[in-house]
């Protein structure tokens, strides 16, 4: 019995030796040339650019989860289940974010109306500066 075990081990060793001998010296079989890394790098960022509109909701979701997880963890320490803590945090975020967005939109509307009112004045000033040229 021990002799068959030894023969299997030696067969495995010779097979591994044959494989390693067939590889180029100094390189593993997973070697990628520097030029290929350059191509992979640009292909990766090109795909990120092309898929940015699809990936943005995922990035936003990951960011929200990362930022809100400590609040859920603190609620869990107060003996609240993770489900209810998550629901409560989501509810509080909606309760805070929606009015903040309403204020932001109101301020943005006000600023845009002031800009539109001042545009003729700004255009007159620009025309005065450009006419001497």
C-alpha positions as CSV (number, residue, x, y, z in Angstrom):
1,X,0.0,0.0,0.0
2,X,2.7,2.6,0.8
3,X,4.4,2.0,-2.5
4,X,1.3,3.0,-4.5
5,X,1.0,6.1,-2.4
6,X,4.6,7.0,-3.1
7,X,4.2,6.3,-6.8
8,X,1.1,8.6,-6.9
9,X,3.1,11.3,-5.2
10,X,6.1,10.9,-7.5
11,X,3.7,11.0,-10.5
12,X,2.2,14.3,-9.3
13,X,5.7,15.7,-8.7
14,X,6.8,14.8,-12.2
15,X,3.6,16.3,-13.7
16,X,4.1,19.5,-11.8
17,X,7.7,19.5,-12.8
18,X,6.7,19.1,-16.5
19,X,4.3,22.0,-16.2
20,X,6.8,24.3,-14.5
21,X,9.5,23.4,-17.1
22,X,7.2,24.3,-19.9
23,X,6.7,27.9,-18.5
24,X,9.0,30.7,-19.6
25,X,11.7,31.3,-17.0
26,X,11.0,34.0,-14.4
27,X,7.3,34.2,-15.3
28,X,4.2,32.5,-13.9
29,X,1.5,31.2,-16.2
30,X,-0.6,34.2,-15.2
31,X,1.9,36.8,-16.4
32,X,0.4,39.8,-18.2
33,X,2.6,42.1,-20.2
34,X,2.8,45.8,-19.3
35,X,1.2,46.7,-22.6
36,X,-1.8,44.5,-21.8
37,X,-2.2,46.1,-18.4
38,X,-2.3,49.5,-20.2
39,X,-5.1,48.2,-22.4
40,X,-6.9,46.7,-19.5
41,X,-6.6,50.0,-17.6
42,X,-8.1,52.1,-20.4
43,X,-10.8,49.5,-21.2
44,X,-11.9,49.5,-17.6
45,X,-12.2,53.3,-17.4
46,X,-13.8,53.4,-20.8
47,X,-16.5,51.0,-19.5
48,X,-16.9,53.1,-16.4
49,X,-17.5,56.1,-18.6
50,X,-19.9,54.4,-20.9
51,X,-21.9,52.8,-18.0
52,X,-21.8,55.8,-15.7
53,X,-25.6,56.4,-15.9
54,X,-26.3,52.8,-15.1
55,X,-23.8,52.6,-12.2
56,X,-24.7,55.9,-10.5
57,X,-27.8,54.6,-8.6
58,X,-25.6,51.7,-7.3
59,X,-22.9,54.1,-6.2
60,X,-25.5,56.3,-4.5
61,X,-27.0,53.3,-2.7
62,X,-23.6,52.1,-1.5
63,X,-22.8,55.6,-0.2
64,X,-26.1,55.9,1.6
65,X,-25.7,52.4,3.1
66,X,-22.2,53.3,4.2
67,X,-23.3,56.6,5.8
68,X,-26.4,55.3,7.5
69,X,-25.1,51.9,8.8
70,X,-23.6,53.4,12.0
71,X,-27.1,54.8,13.0
72,X,-28.6,51.3,12.5
73,X,-25.8,49.7,14.5
74,X,-26.5,52.1,17.4
75,X,-30.2,51.3,17.3
76,X,-29.4,47.6,17.4
77,X,-27.4,48.2,20.5
78,X,-30.5,49.7,22.0
79,X,-32.2,46.3,21.5
80,X,-34.0,47.2,18.3
81,X,-34.1,44.6,15.5
82,X,-32.1,45.4,12.4
83,X,-35.2,45.5,10.3
84,X,-37.0,48.0,12.4
85,X,-33.9,50.1,12.9
86,X,-33.4,50.2,9.1
87,X,-37.0,51.2,8.5
88,X,-36.8,53.9,11.1
89,X,-33.5,55.3,9.7
90,X,-35.0,55.3,6.2
91,X,-38.1,57.0,7.4
92,X,-36.1,59.7,9.2
93,X,-33.9,60.3,6.2
94,X,-36.9,60.8,4.0
95,X,-38.4,63.1,6.7
96,X,-35.3,65.2,6.7
97,X,-34.3,65.1,3.0
98,X,-37.6,65.9,1.4
99,X,-38.0,69.3,3.2
100,X,-34.4,70.1,2.6
101,X,-34.9,69.4,-1.1
102,X,-37.9,71.7,-1.1
103,X,-35.8,74.5,0.5
104,X,-33.0,73.9,-2.0
105,X,-35.4,74.0,-5.0
106,X,-37.0,77.2,-3.6
107,X,-33.6,78.9,-3.2
108,X,-32.5,77.7,-6.7
109,X,-35.7,79.1,-8.2
110,X,-35.1,82.5,-6.5
111,X,-31.5,82.7,-7.7
112,X,-32.4,81.8,-11.2
113,X,-35.1,84.5,-11.4
114,X,-32.6,87.0,-10.1
115,X,-30.1,85.9,-12.7
116,X,-32.7,86.2,-15.5
117,X,-33.6,89.7,-14.3
118,X,-29.9,90.8,-14.2
119,X,-29.0,89.2,-17.6
120,X,-29.8,92.3,-19.8
121,X,-27.6,94.4,-17.5
122,X,-24.7,91.9,-17.7
123,X,-25.0,91.7,-21.5
124,X,-24.9,95.5,-21.7
125,X,-21.7,95.6,-19.7
126,X,-20.1,92.9,-21.8
127,X,-21.1,94.7,-25.0
128,X,-19.4,97.9,-23.7
129,X,-16.2,96.0,-23.0
130,X,-16.2,94.3,-26.4
131,X,-17.1,97.3,-28.6
132,X,-13.7,99.1,-28.4
133,X,-12.0,96.0,-29.7
